Amino acid sequence: MKAGLIRCMQTDDICNTTLCLKAVREKTGSFAGIDDVEIICVNTCGGCPGKKAVSRAAEMSRVGAEAIILSSCMYNGSPIGFKCPNYEQIKKSLEENLPKGVVIIDGSH
């Protein structure tokens, strides 16, 4: 599965996606039981309230992403301990606006 990773812009200066990529590589967290995952692109939501997430995910899909991962910094607040307050709306917008069949994955590690 080819996937695009969307991460929180607020954590951009303290997180370099190491744990997200490690979870993919080691098949842990959200990737447990998924045999073949390849991250093909990484971007941020664009900052609160995440209005750029849909257009960025659409571009990821256009270039081959079959799944969009909403990273753990958005899903559960790792590493800053503050979950994205716009998470549910962002996810809903992705589900409504991305092509059918694109999978949304909650969290990464």
C-alpha positions in Angstrom: 0.0 0.0 0.0 1.3 3.4 -0.9 0.5 6.0 1.7 0.8 9.8 2.3 1.4 11.0 5.8 -0.2 14.2 7.1 1.2 15.6 10.3 0.5 18.5 12.6 2.2 21.7 11.6 2.4 22.7 15.3 4.8 19.8 16.0 6.9 20.4 12.8 9.8 22.1 14.7 10.1 19.3 17.3 9.3 16.1 15.3 11.0 14.8 12.2 8.6 11.9 11.7 11.1 9.4 13.0 8.6 7.4 15.1 6.0 7.4 12.2 8.5 6.0 9.8 9.8 3.5 12.4 6.2 2.3 12.9 5.8 1.7 9.1 9.2 0.0 8.9 8.7 -2.2 11.9 5.0 -2.9 11.2 3.9 -1.6 14.6 1.1 0.8 15.8 -1.4 1.4 13.0 0.7 -0.8 10.7 0.6 -4.0 12.7 -0.6 -6.7 10.3 -0.1 -4.7 7.1 2.5 -6.4 5.0 3.5 -3.7 2.5 3.4 0.0 3.3 5.4 2.6 1.5 5.3 6.3 2.5 5.4 8.2 -0.8 4.8 11.7 0.5 4.7 13.7 3.8 3.2 17.1 4.4 1.5 19.1 7.2 -2.2 19.9 7.6 -1.2 23.5 6.9 -1.8 24.7 10.4 -4.9 25.2 12.4 -7.7 24.6 11.6 -6.3 22.2 9.0 -7.9 23.7 5.9 -5.1 22.6 3.7 -5.3 18.9 4.7 -7.9 18.0 2.1 -6.1 19.6 -0.9 -2.8 18.1 0.2 -4.3 14.7 0.7 -6.0 15.0 -2.7 -2.6 15.7 -4.3 -1.1 12.7 -2.4 -3.9 10.5 -3.8 -3.3 11.9 -7.3 0.3 10.8 -7.2 -0.5 7.3 -6.1 -1.3 7.3 -2.3 -3.9 4.6 -1.6 -4.1 5.6 2.1 -3.7 8.8 4.0 -2.2 8.5 7.5 -3.3 11.2 10.0 -0.2 11.0 12.2 -0.1 10.4 15.9 0.6 14.0 16.6 -2.8 14.8 15.2 -4.6 11.7 16.4 -3.5 11.4 20.0 -1.3 14.4 20.6 2.1 12.7 20.6 4.7 14.2 21.4 3.2 17.4 22.8 0.2 15.9 24.7 -2.4 17.9 22.8 -4.6 16.1 20.3 -5.6 18.1 17.2 -8.9 20.0 18.2 -9.9 19.8 14.5 -9.1 16.1 14.0 -12.7 14.9 13.5 -13.6 17.6 11.1 -10.4 17.1 9.1 -11.0 13.3 8.9 -14.7 13.9 7.9 -13.6 16.3 5.2 -11.1 13.8 3.9 -13.7 11.0 3.8 -16.1 13.2 1.9 -13.7 14.7 -0.6 -11.1 12.0 -1.4 -11.7 9.5 -4.2 -13.6 6.3 -3.1 -11.2 3.6 -1.9 -8.6 5.9 -0.3 -8.2 4.7 3.2 -7.8 7.0 6.1 -5.6 5.7 8.9 -5.9 7.1 12.4 -2.5 7.6 13.9 0.8 6.1 13.1 2.6 4.8 16.2 
